[in-house]
Amino acid sequence: MFKCMITGKTSKRGEKLNRIVVETRDRVYTEMVWEDDQQVEIEVARGWEIVKEINASDEGLKIYNQSVENGTQAELLRSLR
């Protein structure tokens, strides 16, 4: 059981948890290698990582998806804080 962060309701036993990613940040992965008798840091890959995610029930997920379609996602997330 969990609490839906959008509707504020507690889930029923066995109900599926939906995690919604609401904030990410870019990430650069580097590695130290030896080059001409000195260590040099080189970029190996680029990607992103999750900063914040929220728990939502199926009902909360529908509300979130509607807010994304309507363009009111920022208002919904502000009301959660």
GIZI-V935162 format. One record per residue. RES is the residue in one letter. PHI is phi as a letter, one per 40 degrees, with the letter a starting at -180 (none if undefined). Layout:
# GIZI-V935162
[[RES:PHI] [RES:PHI]]
This chain:
# GIZI-V935162
[[M:none] [F:a] [K:b] [C:c] [M:c] [I:c] [T:c] [G:g] [K:c] [T:c] [S:c] [K:c] [R:c] [G:g] [E:c] [K:c] [L:c] [N:b] [R:b] [I:b] [V:c] [V:b] [E:a] [T:b] [R:a] [D:c] [R:b] [V:b] [Y:c] [T:b] [E:a] [M:c] [V:b] [W:c] [E:a] [D:f] [D:g] [Q:a] [Q:c] [V:b] [E:c] [I:b] [E:c] [V:b] [A:a] [R:b] [G:a] [W:a] [E:b] [I:c] [V:c] [K:a] [E:b] [I:b] [N:c] [A:a] [S:c] [D:c] [E:c] [G:c] [L:c] [K:c] [I:c] [Y:c] [N:c] [Q:c] [S:c] [V:c] [E:c] [N:c] [G:g] [T:b] [Q:c] [A:c] [E:c] [L:c] [L:c] [R:c] [S:c] [L:c] [R:c]]
